[in-house]
Amino acid sequence: LRYNDQKKSCRYKESLTIGRSADCDLVINRQWVSRHHATITIVDGRVRLAERSSSGTFISLHGGQEVLVRREDVLLLGSGTISPGMQRTSSDAQIIQFEVVAI
């Protein structure tokens, strides 16, 4: 994951949290981002985003259409963007780049 000057990676059976709280792995300090907005985990070779916020998260796979996810789990494939609480085209959107790489 890449967000501004933050770069984080996740390995098998590890997790990364995204949110406004200082105890998150990737901190996004915006009022529309929940304290613990979403969690990314890798289990059984699959990268899963568990979205738990009330505002939702917009996910776009490389070159694809943006989809709103709210309080559900989705698989992340290839590369793309994650935008908590706002569409990536919004002027104040906080865009996280992701890339799923098999090791």
C-alpha positions in Angstrom: 0.0 0.0 0.0 1.2 3.5 -0.8 -0.5 6.6 0.6 1.4 10.0 0.4 4.8 9.3 2.1 3.6 6.1 3.8 4.4 2.7 2.3 3.2 -0.5 4.0 3.3 -4.2 3.0 1.5 -7.2 4.4 2.6 -10.8 4.4 0.7 -14.1 4.8 -1.5 -14.1 8.0 -0.6 -10.5 8.8 -3.0 -7.6 8.7 -2.9 -3.9 8.0 -5.4 -1.5 9.4 -6.5 1.7 7.6 -8.2 4.5 9.5 -8.0 7.8 11.3 -6.8 6.4 14.7 -3.1 6.8 15.5 -2.9 3.0 16.2 -3.7 2.2 12.6 -0.9 1.0 10.3 -2.0 3.5 7.6 -3.3 6.7 9.2 -5.6 8.9 7.2 -6.5 12.0 9.2 -9.8 13.1 7.7 -13.2 13.3 9.5 -15.0 11.1 7.0 -12.5 8.3 7.6 -13.5 6.0 10.5 -11.1 5.4 13.3 -10.7 1.8 12.1 -12.0 2.1 8.6 -10.8 -1.2 7.0 -8.4 -4.1 7.4 -6.4 -5.9 4.8 -5.3 -9.5 5.4 -3.7 -12.2 3.4 -5.1 -15.7 4.1 -4.8 -18.8 1.8 -3.1 -16.8 -0.9 -5.9 -14.2 -1.1 -5.8 -10.5 -0.2 -9.0 -9.5 1.5 -10.2 -6.0 2.4 -12.7 -6.0 5.3 -14.6 -2.7 5.2 -16.2 -1.7 8.5 -17.0 2.0 8.1 -20.4 3.8 7.8 -19.1 5.9 5.0 -17.8 3.1 2.8 -14.7 2.7 0.6 -14.3 3.1 -3.1 -12.2 0.4 -4.8 -10.9 0.5 -8.3 -8.9 -2.2 -10.0 -6.3 -1.0 -12.5 -8.1 0.7 -15.4 -11.5 -0.4 -14.1 -14.7 1.1 -12.8 -14.8 2.3 -9.2 -17.1 0.3 -6.8 -18.5 1.3 -3.4 -18.0 -1.3 -0.7 -19.7 -0.8 2.7 -19.4 -3.2 5.6 -18.4 -6.2 3.6 -15.3 -8.1 2.6 -13.9 -8.1 -0.9 -10.9 -9.6 -2.6 -8.2 -7.3 -4.0 -6.6 -8.5 -7.2 -3.7 -7.0 -9.3 -3.4 -3.3 -8.7 -5.6 -0.3 -8.2 -6.8 2.3 -5.7 -8.6 2.4 -2.4 -10.4 5.6 -1.5 -11.9 5.7 2.0 -15.2 7.5 2.2 -15.0 9.4 -1.1 -14.8 8.7 -4.8 -11.3 9.0 -6.1 -12.4 11.9 -8.4 -13.5 14.0 -5.5 -11.2 17.0 -4.9 -10.3 15.9 -1.3 -10.2 12.2 -1.9 -7.4 10.3 0.0 -6.2 7.7 -2.5 -4.3 4.6 -1.5 -2.5 2.7 -4.3 -2.4 -1.0 -3.9 -0.5 -3.8 -5.7 -1.0 -7.5 -5.0 2.3 -9.3 -5.7 2.8 -13.1 -5.4 6.0 -14.1 -3.7 
